[in-house]
Amino acid sequence: MTKETHPQTPEKELRSFYEQAQRYIKISEEINGEIPIPAINELRNAGYHIVKFIANTPEENKEYEYIRAKSHIQRACYEALDASLIFLIEIIKEFKNSYKNYPISNVIPDYHDALKAVKQAKTILEQGRDSSENRDNDFRKREECVKQLKKFTDNLDIYREEIDALISHDKRQRWINFFLTLISGIIVGLLSAYIFS
């Protein structure tokens, strides 16, 4: 027995799109620590068109208002997802620059995967936004990339502690080696002076 699918009403579609945009905005807020203002502005503009769509407007204007509301909601989704991608890319870039002289991949096994995800995120941002009617696939790609980058950045504090501990250990070891070499040189010099005098 197959279940018949009924197309959603425009009102339900707008509600579904609006909830999706809200979800992306909440994700961005959690990641960035602040509300993505451009996305909020797009939702505000969408609200204006939704009110006009719901109001007693002539039928020919309803379609226009629906299209305008949907466009603003889609832009809100892009704004929120792109803000998250940009923020996460910057965090990883800062981390990479902090430890550029240290072999990070020895400590972080998924480091190369994170760098690939950064490259993918940059490509997504450079390609711009999908102008086709169905943008769900574009949103899913962005959301998946946000999840990958977030998974990596969630562990950065742990990685920093481990790398800093290794760097500190390496520095101590270098100082110990330096002093041992210095003391050995002094002893050899004194012995040589004593033997040859």
C-alpha positions in Angstrom: 0.0 0.0 0.0 1.5 3.3 -1.1 1.0 6.5 0.7 -0.2 9.3 -1.5 1.7 12.5 -1.2 -0.2 15.8 -1.3 1.6 18.9 -2.1 1.9 21.3 0.8 -0.2 24.4 0.8 1.8 27.6 0.3 1.2 28.5 3.9 2.7 25.2 5.2 5.6 25.5 2.8 6.4 29.0 4.1 6.1 27.8 7.7 8.5 24.9 6.9 11.0 27.2 5.2 10.8 29.7 8.0 11.4 26.9 10.6 14.4 25.7 8.6 15.9 29.3 8.6 15.3 29.6 12.3 17.2 26.3 12.9 20.1 27.5 10.8 20.1 30.9 12.7 20.2 29.0 16.0 23.1 26.9 14.9 25.0 30.0 13.8 24.3 31.7 17.1 25.6 28.7 19.0 28.7 28.6 16.9 29.5 32.3 16.6 28.2 33.3 20.0 26.1 36.1 18.5 23.0 36.4 16.3 23.7 36.6 12.6 22.1 40.0 11.9 21.9 39.7 8.1 19.9 36.4 8.5 17.6 38.0 11.1 17.0 41.0 8.7 16.1 38.5 5.9 13.6 36.8 8.2 12.2 40.2 9.2 11.7 41.0 5.5 10.2 37.6 4.9 7.7 38.3 7.8 6.6 41.5 6.0 5.8 39.5 2.8 4.2 36.7 4.8 1.8 39.1 6.5 0.9 40.6 3.1 0.5 37.1 1.7 -1.9 36.1 4.5 -3.8 39.4 4.4 -6.7 39.9 2.1 -4.7 40.7 -0.9 -5.8 40.1 -4.5 -4.9 36.6 -5.7 -2.3 37.9 -8.3 -0.5 39.6 -5.4 -0.5 36.5 -3.2 1.9 34.7 -5.6 4.2 37.7 -5.7 4.2 37.9 -1.9 4.8 34.2 -1.5 7.8 34.3 -3.9 9.2 37.3 -2.1 8.8 35.7 1.4 10.3 32.4 0.2 13.3 34.3 -1.4 14.0 36.2 1.9 13.7 33.0 3.9 16.2 31.3 1.6 18.6 34.2 1.9 18.2 34.0 5.7 19.3 30.3 5.4 22.3 31.2 3.3 23.3 34.1 5.6 23.2 31.9 8.7 25.0 28.9 7.2 27.6 31.1 5.5 28.2 33.0 8.8 28.8 29.7 10.5 31.2 28.5 7.8 33.2 31.7 7.8 33.5 31.7 11.6 34.6 28.1 11.8 37.1 28.6 8.9 38.7 31.5 10.9 38.9 29.4 14.1 40.8 26.6 12.2 42.9 29.1 10.4 44.0 30.7 13.7 44.7 27.3 15.1 46.8 26.3 12.1 48.7 29.6 12.3 49.4 29.1 16.0 51.0 25.7 15.4 52.4 26.2 11.9 55.9 25.2 13.1 54.8 22.0 14.7 53.7 18.7 13.1 50.1 18.9 14.2 49.0 15.7 12.3 51.2 13.7 14.7 48.9 14.7 17.6 45.6 15.1 15.8 44.7 12.1 13.6 41.8 13.8 11.8 43.7 17.1 11.1 44.0 16.5 7.4 40.3 15.7 7.2 39.6 19.0 8.9 41.8 20.9 6.4 39.9 19.1 3.6 36.6 20.3 5.1 38.0 23.8 5.3 38.9 23.6 1.6 35.5 22.3 0.8 33.9 25.1 2.8 35.9 27.7 1.0 34.9 26.2 -2.3 31.2 26.3 -1.3 31.5 29.9 -0.3 33.4 30.8 -3.5 30.8 29.1 -5.7 28.1 31.3 -4.3 24.5 30.5 -3.8 22.4 28.1 -6.0 20.0 30.2 -8.1 17.8 27.3 -9.0 14.3 26.9 -7.5 15.3 23.9 -5.3 18.1 25.0 -2.9 17.7 22.2 -0.4 20.7 20.3 -1.7 22.8 23.5 -1.5 21.6 24.0 2.1 22.4 20.3 3.0 26.0 20.7 1.6 26.6 23.8 3.7 25.0 22.3 6.8 27.1 19.1 6.4 30.2 21.2 6.1 29.3 23.2 9.2 28.9 19.9 11.1 32.3 18.6 10.0 34.1 21.8 10.9 32.2 22.1 14.2 33.1 18.5 15.2 36.8 19.4 14.7 36.6 22.8 16.5 34.8 21.3 19.4 38.0 19.5 20.3 40.4 22.4 19.7 40.9 23.1 23.4 41.9 19.5 24.0 44.2 19.5 21.0 45.8 22.8 22.2 46.6 21.3 25.6 48.2 18.2 24.1 50.2 20.2 21.6 51.3 22.8 24.2 52.4 20.0 26.5 54.4 18.4 23.8 56.0 21.7 22.8 56.8 22.5 26.4 58.4 19.0 26.8 60.4 19.5 23.6 61.7 22.9 24.8 62.7 21.4 28.2 64.4 18.5 26.3 66.3 21.0 24.1 67.5 23.0 27.1 68.6 19.8 28.9 70.4 18.7 25.8 72.0 22.1 25.5 73.2 22.1 29.1 74.5 18.5 28.8 76.4 19.4 25.7 77.8 22.5 27.4 78.8 20.6 30.5 80.3 17.8 28.4 82.3 20.4 26.4 83.6 22.0 29.6 84.6 18.7 31.1 86.3 17.6 27.9 88.1 21.0 27.8 89.2 20.7 31.4 90.3 17.1 31.0 92.2 18.0 27.9 93.9 21.0 29.6 94.8 18.8 32.6 96.1 15.9 30.4 98.2 18.1 28.1 99.6 20.4 30.8 
